[in-house]
Amino acid sequence: MSSDRPFRNFYGRRKGQHLKASQERYLAEDLAALSPGPVDWDVNPDRVPLDLAALFQGRETWLEIGFGGGEHLVHQAATHPDVGIIGCEPYINGVAMLLGKIRSECVENLRVYPGDARDLFDVLPEASIGKAFLLYPDPWPKARHHRRRFVTPEHLEPLARVLKPGAVFRVATDIPDYVRQTLIEGPRAGFEWLAEGASDWRVPWGDWLSTRYEQKALREGRVPHYLTFRKR
């Protein structure tokens, strides 16, 4: 792999309000031990692929992109102890919230990358991920900002590269235009939408945990959509 780092704009927040003392402690004490391996360019400039077989002792690996406060990620880890899950989130306040949940729930099959998903895609081996989640991503509602959304070729194509053939990609959003863009760009990147009837996007998945973002959407009268894709 090339050691020449591509230029990548990053949109959104890296850090928000002041962290609690306990959250600062979680970051200092727990985050390094939960690393999936060398991802950042300063420690892996040649983009050497991660050894996922060693990381999770041969278990299948899943990926959650932008895990927010981490409640769904921890729920999936607890519900599926036979898999290993990597969570990727650049917002450090969300990372700190996740670390607190990991401590309280004592899940051990999680790893955390606190950065840009595109950098993680660089070092995930091809066809190595068995399932991926994109839940209530930043909608970037203004039309001129739609290119910043995750569901663009810049993100979907490398995601497709790291997913196994037949792997499932779940997308949840309450924004109709985000649904529209996902249904256009997903198939272009190599994803097949699996819906056969209205219940397939109106009813959440059997192992779903409603997130705080979804609860906010419901309180404000927005309708969640649950899109299931398969990597062709």
Secondary structure, DSSP 4 states (H G I P E B T S, - for coil): ----PPP----S-S--SPPPHHHHHHHHHHTGGG--S--STTT-TT-PPP-HHHHTTT--EEEEES-TTSHHHHHHHHH-TTSEEEEE---HHHHHHHHHHHHHHT--SEEEE-S-HHHHHHHSPTT-EEEEEEES-----SGGGGGGSSSSHHHHHHHHHHEEEEEEEEEEES-HHHHHHHHHHHHHHTEEE---STHHHHS--TT----HHHHHHHHTT---EEEEEEE-
